[in-house]
Amino acid sequence: EAGFLNTLLCLLWLSFVYKILRQFGGYLWRMGILRVALGFVTTLVIGPFPTLFNFLALPLIRIYVFAQSLVAESRSEPDETAAAGAASQEEPETSAVPAVHPSTAAVKVATDKDVPRNLRQRKKKETDEAKEARNKALLNGDVQAANGAEDANAKPKPVPEGLWQVVCWGNKEPVKARQAAASAMQFDILLILTKPVIPLIMLVALGQVWNGLFSSLFIGHALRKWVPQMSYEAHHLLCALFGTLHTLLGVSASKLEDYANREGSKILHLAWAWSFKDVLSVMHMCQLGAAVTAMSALGNEPSYAASFASGIALRIAVGQDAFRGLGFVHSLADYFQGTLKDLGISLDAADEVVAYSGGGIGDCGGGPFRMLFGDETYASIAATVLKTWLLLLPVLSTAQWFQRTCQAGRLLGKRWKFTRFVQRLILFLLGVLQICLFASSELNASNGALINYWLAMLFGCAGESLMSTYDIRGPVRQIIFLLLFLFM
């Protein structure tokens, strides 16, 4: 009987404590203190999980969508061929007897007023004001500003909500949509990419560096008015070119100032080192790909970061002994270095930054994965998994360029088609070079600084893939562009 009473009293006491705690928790919840603490914890702990899942899974989703498009394209070709053959069989046979046509004596003579309804008027050339308004509407995502545009590609479209819908997002006229997006983004691309190189050109050509504000105004006017409109493929080639030159022509502002103030014989030493500007260059590629995706309404396009990374891969390949051993390459390298010395420029530590480990060379001391896991087997598995995941988007971009090269090859002979074919072929070959070079590399080893920058840009491919699922047009793009321009 005493045990039963003790148990009953304990239950009553626990229910009383629970009631008090529940009232206190409700009070804190109404005050907002508990909600703020719970929201802070869920935001930091639980909130990143969906974004992290999208970041890791998007490369596989994009490959699957691209494979589906290839299957649909391969199925549509036999259907079109069969339809064309059936149409040719259904054509009536013409007899050898000539057809008797009625007299045209009673037919009225055609006048200027009798214009056929299917006759279309030649499209007028777009004025600079209309072009500027169209590009501004695309950059800001302003639908009302472009409602009067005749071209459907000049009208901004809202980005779909779901992740799958964004990746499957398509356009009826993809070539025109890409060109419209390239026209709107050309100034941003050129201004950010050329900003680190322009002071070096000014110093070599004029012997001094002008004020940054004055030079930016002049360069901005020149890029808007004097540079011709480039194609979508040319922008990718431009990213690959600057990926090659980014670390080759690296120079800091302090070195430029010392060189300008130095008296006597002047030699400008160019030496690249990892800095915050390299991180911003990865961010620039991510922002560029996301903006072009939103403006072109094409959700599964080749990555700009992959094109930039292919230029870095070319820079690494050129620095290897196997490539330098070729006769014409050795002569070309000597001529290039001699020309730079005549201009007063010296490339420092150019061989150290391209140090490359692979094929059992350079992995004796271990690497980051061996340091993290300790065991050689686990470290090798982790390095292989990471390398495979990083290669997914470059392989996808290379496959897309191969598909478009084949499409352009079928149209050879028409106007401007050969230029587009060559551009796509070069991008495809650069992608193949990057895949082969990265597949033979060893992540769990000691590499040069340029390999680390290459890895960061490959991670940028996944960042661009994730960022392309959001609509960054308008104020977000403007803020990112301002930060890139100020700090790069």
C-alpha positions in Angstrom: 0.0 0.0 0.0 2.9 2.4 0.8 4.6 1.7 -2.5 1.4 2.3 -4.4 0.9 5.7 -2.7 4.5 6.7 -3.4 4.1 5.9 -7.1 0.9 7.9 -7.3 2.5 10.9 -5.5 5.5 10.7 -7.9 3.2 10.7 -10.9 1.3 13.7 -9.5 4.5 15.5 -8.8 5.8 14.9 -12.3 2.6 16.0 -13.9 2.8 19.2 -11.8 6.4 19.8 -12.9 5.5 19.2 -16.6 2.6 21.7 -16.3 4.9 24.3 -14.9 7.6 23.7 -17.6 5.0 23.8 -20.3 3.7 27.1 -19.1 7.2 28.5 -18.9 8.0 27.2 -22.4 4.8 28.8 -23.8 5.8 32.0 -22.1 9.2 32.0 -23.7 7.7 31.0 -27.1 5.2 34.0 -26.9 8.1 36.3 -26.0 10.0 35.1 -29.1 13.1 34.0 -27.2 12.6 30.3 -27.8 11.6 30.8 -31.4 14.8 32.8 -32.1 17.0 30.2 -30.5 15.2 27.3 -32.3 15.3 29.2 -35.6 19.0 29.9 -35.2 19.8 26.2 -34.5 17.6 25.0 -37.4 19.1 27.5 -39.8 22.7 26.6 -39.0 22.2 22.8 -38.6 19.2 21.7 -40.6 18.9 24.5 -43.1 22.0 23.7 -45.2 21.1 20.1 -45.8 18.8 20.7 -48.8 21.3 23.1 -50.4 24.1 20.6 -49.8 22.1 17.8 -51.3 21.3 19.9 -54.4 25.0 20.9 -54.6 26.1 17.2 -54.7 23.2 15.8 -56.8 22.9 18.5 -59.5 25.8 17.2 -61.6 24.1 13.8 -61.8 20.7 15.3 -62.6 22.2 17.4 -65.4 23.9 14.4 -66.9 20.6 12.5 -66.8 18.6 15.3 -68.4 21.3 15.6 -71.2 21.2 11.9 -71.8 17.4 12.1 -72.1 17.7 14.8 -74.7 20.1 12.7 -76.7 17.7 9.8 -76.6 14.8 12.0 -77.7 16.8 13.5 -80.5 17.9 10.1 -81.8 14.3 8.9 -81.8 13.0 12.0 -83.6 15.4 11.6 -86.5 14.1 8.2 -87.7 10.5 9.5 -87.3 11.3 12.6 -89.5 13.0 10.4 -92.1 10.0 8.0 -92.2 7.6 10.9 -92.5 9.6 12.4 -95.4 9.6 9.1 -97.2 5.9 8.6 -96.7 5.2 12.1 -98.0 7.3 11.4 -101.1 5.4 8.1 -101.8 2.0 9.8 -101.5 2.9 12.4 -104.2 0.7 11.8 -107.3 2.3 10.5 -110.4 2.5 13.1 -113.2 1.4 12.0 -116.6 3.3 12.7 -119.7 0.4 14.7 -121.2 0.9 18.4 -120.5 -1.7 19.9 -118.3 -4.1 22.4 -119.9 -4.1 25.7 -118.1 -6.9 28.2 -118.4 -6.4 31.4 -120.2 -5.1 34.4 -118.2 -6.7 37.0 -120.3 -9.4 37.8 -117.8 -7.0 38.0 -114.8 -6.5 41.5 -113.5 -3.0 43.0 -113.6 -1.3 43.1 -110.1 -1.0 46.5 -108.6 0.8 47.8 -105.5 -2.4 47.5 -103.5 -2.7 43.7 -104.2 0.0 42.6 -101.8 -0.1 39.0 -100.8 -1.0 38.3 -97.2 2.0 36.0 -96.6 4.5 38.5 -97.7 6.6 39.6 -94.8 8.3 43.0 -94.4 12.1 43.0 -94.0 13.0 43.5 -90.4 14.5 46.9 -89.6 18.0 47.1 -88.2 17.9 47.4 -84.4 18.9 50.9 -83.1 21.4 51.4 -80.4 18.6 52.7 -78.0 16.5 49.6 -78.6 19.4 47.3 -78.2 20.3 49.0 -74.9 16.8 48.7 -73.6 16.6 45.1 -74.6 19.9 44.2 -72.8 18.8 46.2 -69.7 15.5 44.3 -69.6 17.3 41.0 -69.8 19.8 41.9 -67.1 17.1 43.1 -64.7 14.5 40.5 -65.6 12.0 43.3 -66.2 9.1 41.7 -68.2 7.1 44.9 -68.6 10.0 46.8 -70.1 10.3 44.2 -72.9 6.7 43.5 -73.6 6.9 45.6 -76.8 9.9 43.6 -78.2 9.2 41.8 -81.4 11.7 39.1 -80.7 10.5 36.5 -78.2 14.1 36.0 -77.0 14.2 39.7 -75.9 11.5 39.1 -73.4 12.7 37.9 -69.9 11.1 34.8 -68.6 10.7 33.9 -64.9 12.9 31.1 -63.6 10.9 28.0 -62.7 10.4 27.1 -59.0 11.5 23.5 -58.9 15.0 22.1 -59.3 14.0 19.6 -61.9 12.0 22.2 -63.8 15.0 24.6 -64.0 17.3 21.9 -65.3 14.7 20.8 -67.9 14.1 24.5 -68.8 14.2 24.9 -72.6 13.8 27.5 -75.4 12.2 27.0 -78.8 15.1 29.0 -80.4 18.2 28.2 -78.3 20.7 29.8 -80.7 18.9 33.1 -80.7 18.4 32.9 -76.9 22.1 32.3 -76.3 23.1 35.2 -78.6 20.6 37.5 -76.9 22.1 36.6 -73.5 25.7 36.9 -74.8 24.9 40.4 -76.1 23.5 41.5 -72.8 26.5 40.1 -70.8 29.4 41.0 -73.0 30.3 44.2 -71.2 30.3 42.5 -67.8 32.5 39.7 -69.1 35.0 41.9 -70.8 35.3 44.5 -68.0 35.9 41.9 -65.2 38.2 39.7 -67.3 40.4 42.5 -68.6 40.6 44.5 -65.4 43.7 42.7 -64.1 45.5 42.9 -67.5 44.8 46.5 -68.5 47.2 48.0 -66.0 50.0 45.7 -67.2 49.3 46.7 -70.8 49.3 50.4 -69.9 52.6 50.1 -68.0 54.4 48.3 -70.8 53.0 50.5 -73.5 53.1 53.9 -71.8 55.5 53.4 -68.9 53.0 54.5 -66.3 49.6 53.5 -64.9 46.9 56.1 -65.0 44.3 56.8 -62.3 42.0 53.8 -61.8 38.8 55.9 -62.2 39.9 57.6 -65.4 41.2 54.4 -67.0 38.0 52.5 -66.0 35.8 55.2 -67.7 37.9 55.1 -70.8 38.0 51.3 -70.9 34.3 51.0 -70.2 33.5 53.3 -73.1 35.9 51.4 -75.4 34.4 48.0 -74.5 30.8 49.3 -75.1 31.4 51.1 -78.4 34.5 49.7 -80.1 34.4 46.0 -79.3 32.2 44.1 -81.8 29.5 41.8 -80.6 30.8 38.3 -79.9 29.0 35.0 -80.1 28.1 32.7 -77.2 30.9 30.3 -78.1 33.4 33.2 -78.4 32.6 34.1 -74.7 33.5 30.6 -73.6 36.7 30.8 -75.7 37.5 34.1 -74.0 37.1 32.5 -70.6 39.4 29.7 -71.6 42.0 32.2 -72.9 42.0 34.2 -69.7 42.1 31.0 -67.7 45.4 30.4 -69.5 46.7 33.9 -69.0 45.3 34.5 -65.5 48.3 33.0 -63.7 50.8 33.7 -66.4 50.4 37.5 -66.2 49.8 37.8 -62.5 51.1 41.0 -61.0 50.2 43.0 -57.9 49.5 46.7 -57.6 52.6 47.2 -55.4 54.9 45.7 -58.0 53.4 48.0 -60.7 54.0 51.0 -58.5 57.6 49.9 -57.7 58.3 49.4 -61.4 56.9 52.8 -62.4 59.0 54.6 -59.7 62.2 52.7 -60.4 65.0 54.5 -62.2 67.5 53.0 -64.6 67.0 49.5 -66.1 63.5 48.3 -65.3 62.5 44.7 -65.2 58.9 43.8 -64.2 58.8 40.4 -62.4 55.6 38.6 -62.9 54.9 35.9 -60.3 51.5 34.4 -59.5 50.5 33.5 -56.0 47.2 32.4 -54.6 45.2 35.4 -53.4 41.6 36.6 -52.7 41.3 37.7 -56.4 41.5 34.1 -57.5 38.5 33.3 -55.2 36.6 36.2 -56.8 37.4 34.8 -60.3 35.7 31.6 -59.3 32.7 33.7 -58.1 32.7 35.6 -61.4 32.3 32.4 -63.4 29.5 31.2 -61.1 27.7 34.5 -61.4 28.2 34.6 -65.2 26.7 31.1 -65.8 23.7 31.8 -63.5 22.9 35.1 -65.2 23.2 33.6 -68.7 20.9 30.7 -67.7 18.2 33.1 -66.4 18.4 35.3 -69.5 18.5 32.6 -72.1 15.8 30.4 -70.5 18.1 27.4 -71.0 18.7 25.4 -67.8 21.3 22.8 -68.9 24.1 24.7 -70.7 27.9 24.2 -70.8 29.6 25.6 -67.7 31.6 28.8 -68.0 33.7 27.6 -65.0 34.5 24.5 -67.0 35.7 26.6 -69.9 37.9 28.7 -67.6 39.2 25.5 -66.0 40.1 24.1 -69.4 42.3 27.2 -70.0 44.1 26.5 -66.7 44.5 22.8 -67.8 46.1 24.1 -71.0 48.5 26.3 -69.0 49.5 23.2 -66.9 49.9 21.0 -69.9 52.2 23.6 -71.6 54.4 23.7 -68.5 55.1 20.0 -68.5 58.4 18.5 -69.8 56.6 16.2 -72.2 55.1 19.1 -74.0 58.2 21.3 -73.8 60.3 18.6 -75.3 58.7 19.1 -78.7 60.9 21.0 -81.1 58.5 23.7 -82.3 57.3 24.2 -78.7 60.8 24.8 -77.5 61.5 27.3 -80.2 58.2 29.1 -79.6 58.9 29.3 -75.8 62.3 30.8 -76.4 60.9 33.4 -78.8 58.1 34.2 -76.3 60.6 34.6 -73.4 63.0 36.7 -75.5 60.1 39.0 -76.5 59.1 39.5 -72.9 62.7 40.3 -71.9 62.9 42.9 -74.6 59.8 44.5 -73.1 61.3 44.4 -69.6 59.2 41.5 -68.3 60.4 38.4 -66.5 58.3 35.4 -65.5 59.3 34.2 -62.0 58.4 30.8 -60.5 56.6 29.8 -63.7 57.7 26.2 -63.4 57.0 25.8 -59.7 53.3 26.7 -59.9 52.6 24.1 -62.6 54.1 21.2 -60.6 52.0 18.2 -61.4 51.8 14.8 -59.6 50.5 11.7 -61.3 51.4 8.3 -62.5 53.1 7.4 -59.2 55.2 10.5 -59.2 55.0 13.1 -56.3 52.8 11.0 -54.0 55.5 9.6 -51.7 55.0 12.3 -49.0 51.2 11.9 -49.1 48.6 14.5 -49.4 45.5 16.0 -47.7 43.5 12.7 -47.8 46.3 10.6 -46.3 46.6 13.2 -43.6 42.9 13.2 -42.9 42.2 9.4 -43.0 45.7 8.1 -42.1 45.1 4.7 -43.9 46.3 4.5 -47.5 43.3 2.6 -48.8 40.7 5.0 -47.4 42.7 8.0 -48.6 42.9 6.5 -52.1 39.2 5.8 -52.2 38.3 9.3 -51.0 40.6 10.9 -53.6 39.0 8.7 -56.4 35.5 9.6 -55.3 36.2 13.3 -55.2 38.0 13.2 -58.6 35.1 11.4 -60.2 32.6 13.9 -58.8 34.6 16.9 -59.9 34.9 15.4 -63.4 31.1 15.1 -63.9 30.4 18.6 -65.0 33.5 19.0 -67.2 32.6 15.7 -68.9 29.0 17.0 -69.4 30.3 20.3 -70.9 32.6 18.4 -73.2 29.8 16.1 -74.4 27.6 19.1 -75.0 30.3 20.8 -77.1 30.8 17.6 -79.0 27.1 17.4 -79.8 27.0 21.0 -81.0 30.1 20.5 -83.0 28.4 17.7 -84.8 25.3 19.8 -85.4 27.4 22.7 -86.8 29.4 20.2 -89.0 26.1 19.2 -90.7 25.5 22.9 -91.6 29.0 23.6 -93.1 28.9 25.6 -96.2 26.4 28.2 -95.0 27.3 31.7 -93.9 29.1 31.9 -90.5 28.6 28.2 -89.9 32.3 27.4 -90.3 33.3 29.9 -87.6 30.8 28.4 -85.2 32.0 24.9 -86.0 35.7 25.9 -85.3 34.8 27.6 -82.1 32.8 24.6 -80.8 35.6 22.2 -81.9 38.2 24.1 -80.0 36.1 24.1 -76.9 35.5 20.3 -77.3 39.3 19.7 -77.6 40.1 21.8 -74.6 37.5 19.8 -72.6 39.1 16.5 -73.7 42.5 17.8 -72.7 41.2 18.8 -69.3 39.5 15.5 -68.7 42.6 13.5 -69.6 44.9 15.7 -67.6 42.7 15.6 -64.5 42.0 11.9 -64.7 45.8 11.2 -64.7 46.5 13.6 -61.8 46.9 12.5 -58.2 44.9 14.5 -55.6 46.5 12.7 -52.7 49.9 14.1 -53.4 52.0 17.3 -53.4 51.0 19.6 -56.3 51.8 23.1 -57.3 49.7 26.1 -56.5 48.1 26.2 -59.9 46.7 22.7 -59.3 44.9 24.0 -56.2 43.5 26.9 -58.2 42.3 24.4 -60.8 40.5 22.4 -58.2 38.9 25.5 -56.9 37.6 26.3 -60.3 36.3 22.8 -60.7 34.4 23.2 -57.5 33.2 26.4 -59.1 31.5 24.3 -61.8 29.3 22.8 -59.1 28.8 26.2 -57.6 27.7 27.6 -60.9 25.4 24.6 -61.4 23.7 25.3 -58.1 23.6 29.1 -58.6 22.0 28.7 -62.0 18.9 27.3 -60.2 18.2 30.8 -58.7 17.2 34.0 -60.5 20.0 36.4 -59.7 19.0 39.1 -62.2 18.4 42.6 -61.0 19.9 43.9 -57.7 21.7 40.6 -56.8 23.6 40.6 -60.0 24.4 44.3 -59.7 25.8 43.8 -56.2 27.9 40.8 -57.2 29.2 42.7 -60.2 30.1 45.8 -58.1 32.1 43.6 -55.6 33.9 41.8 -58.4 34.8 45.1 -60.1 36.1 46.7 -56.8 38.2 43.9 -55.5 39.5 42.0 -58.6 
